[in-house]
Amino acid sequence: MRQRPRSNLEVGAMNIVKSCLRCQKQFEIHKSRADRARFCSRECRYDIPLEERLRVVGHDVSERGCWIWRGTTNDDGYGKLKYQNRAISVHRASWQINRGPIPVGMTVLHSCDVRPCFNPEHLFLGTQADNISDMDAKGRRYVLRGEENGFSALTDDQVRDILSRPRGVGTGVKLAEEFGVSQTTISRIRLGKRWAHVG
C-alpha cells in the first residue's frame, strides 16, 4: 500500500534544532539521530582539533579513576574514533595530546587494564613484548588449550589414551588412523610438544 507524502509541518515536527559544537550554527536533525548529532556538517566534524573531539564525545569516570570512553569501541573493546578520515585508538590519541608523539616501535599500554580507558595517568609506553609480559604477570592472557579450542581434533581423554598406549614400530601410524589425525600429531603428543597440559 502506497503511503501519502508527509507535509512540511509533519516533517518539521520530527526534527530537532541543535547548535553545532564547532561553529555554533543552528541546524535541524531528525529526532531519532539527535542524541548523537554534534556538528552541522562534515567540515565542522572533521575540522575540530583532536583534543576537542575527545572532550565532545566525552567519558565517564569509574571508581578507580578510569576515563571510560563514551564513543564507539573496536572488537577488542578499545575506544576508537574517526579523525581526519582515519580511525585512531582513543588511548593512543590521549597519549599524543597529553604526553607527545609515540616513538616508532612503541605501543601505549594500560596500567589499569581497562581497555576503553584513556586517562593519561593510566597509560604508559612499552613494546609489544612488554605488553605480553604485563598480561602474563597479571594473569590476563588465557590461551585455549586442548579441547577448549574449537578447532581441536582430539579430546583430553583421547590424548590420555594415546599416551597410555605402548610404543613400537608402526604404532604411530595405527594411532593416527584410529584417531583421524596425522602421524606428526601423534609424534608431537608423545614427545610432549603438543597437549603437554594433559597428564
N, C-alpha and C positions, 0 to 999 in steps of 0.2 A: 504494500500500500504506500503510495507516494505521500510524503509529508508536505504540508504547505510551508512556504518560506516564512521565516520569522521576521517580524517588523523590526525597525531600528530601535524602537522602545524596548522590545523584548531582548535584543542583543545587548543593549546598554545595561539592562538590569543584571546581566550575567557577568559584567566586567567590574573590576575594582580599580580605582585610581591610586597609584603609588608614586613615590618620589625616588628617582634614581640616586643611588649612593655615590655615584661618581660626579655627575653634573648637576644634580638636584632638580632636573627637569621632571615634570609630571608626565606619567604615561599610564595607559589603560592596559590591564591584563585580565584574562579570563579568571574568574574566582577559583577555579579548580587548580590554577597554577600560581595563585597569588602568594602563597606562603614561601615559594622558592624564588620568585622573581625579585631581583635586587637592582637590576640595571635596565635602562631604557633601550639599549641597543648592544650589538656585538662589540662595537667600537669601545663603548664605555666598559663593557665587561672585560675585554682583554687589555685595555689601556691602563687599568688600575695597577698600582705597584703591588708586588708580591706580598709585602708585609700587610698592606691594606686588605688583600684578598683573604689572608689568614684571619684577620680581625673580623671581616664582614661575615664569613661563614661561621666563625665562632667556635667555642668549645665549652665543655662543662668541666668543672674541677672536681676530681674524685677526693675521697678522704685522704689518700696518700699524696695528694698534690699533683696528680697527673692531669694534663690538659687533654681531655678526650675530644677528638675531632668530631664535629657535628656533620661534616660533609660525607661524601662517599668514601668507601674503602675498597681496596683491591681484594682478590680472592683470598689472600693471606691475612687480611684484617688490618693492613696498614692504611692510614689515611692517604687519600690522593686528591689531586685537583688538576684541572687543565689550566695551564698558564702559557701565554704566547704560543698557542697552538701545539703544545706538547704536554703530556701527562707527567707530573712530578710527584714524588712522595712528600707528604707534608712534614715528616720528621726531618728529611733532608733540607727542605725549604727553611724550616725553623733554624736548623744549624747554620745555614748560609746567612740568614738575616741576623742572627744573634752572635755568631762566632766567626764568620768569614767563610772563605772558599774551602771546599772539601778536597784535600790533596788526592792526586791520582793514586789509585790502588787502595784507597781507604773507604770504609763504609761507616755509616752513622748507626751506632748501636744504642739499645735501651738498657739503662741500669734498672729500670722499674719492671721490665719485661711485659709492658702493656703496649701492644702494637699500635693502637690508634693515638697514643700519647705523643705530643710534640713539645712538651715542656723542655726548654733548653737545659735546665738543671738536671734532667733525667737522661740526657744524651751524652755519648762520648764517642770518640773516633777509635777505630780499630780495623784490622784486616779481616778478611773472611775467615781466616784460621782463628783469629781472636774471637770472632762471633761463635764459631763452633765450640771452642774451648769454654766460652762463657755458658753456652747452652748445656754442655756436658757437666760443668761444675755445679750448675743449678738444677740438674736433673730434668731439663726441659726437652731434651731430644729423645724421642722414642722411635725406635726402628721396629717395624713389623717383622717379626721373625717367624720362621716355620709356617705352621698352618694359619697363623694370624694374617699372613699375606695372602690376599685373594688369588694371586697367580700361582700359588704353590701347587705342585702336582702330587705331593705326599702329605700325609698327616704325621703328627709326632709319634703315634703308635706304630705306623708303618716304618718310620726311621728306626725306632727301637727294635722292631722285628728284623730289619736289615742288619743292624749292629749285633744282634744276638746270633745270627747265622754263622756257621763255620766258614772259614776262608779256605780257598783252594783254587786250583786251576779250573777256570770256566765258571766259577760260582758268580762272578760279577756279571757275566753275560746272562746267566739264568735269572738272577735277581732283576736285572734291567728289563728283561722280557716280562717277568712276573708282575712288576710294579709299573710298567709302562713308562720308564724313564731311560735315559742314556747310560751307557757303561761309565762314562765320565762322572755322572752324578753319583752313581754307586761308589766309585773310587773316592770321590771327594768326601762323601759321607763317612766312609771307613777311615779316611786319613784325618778326619776332624776339621776339614776345610769348609764344609757345609754342615748345617744343622748341628753345630758344636754345642748349642744350648740344650740339646736333648741328651740326657744321660742314661 
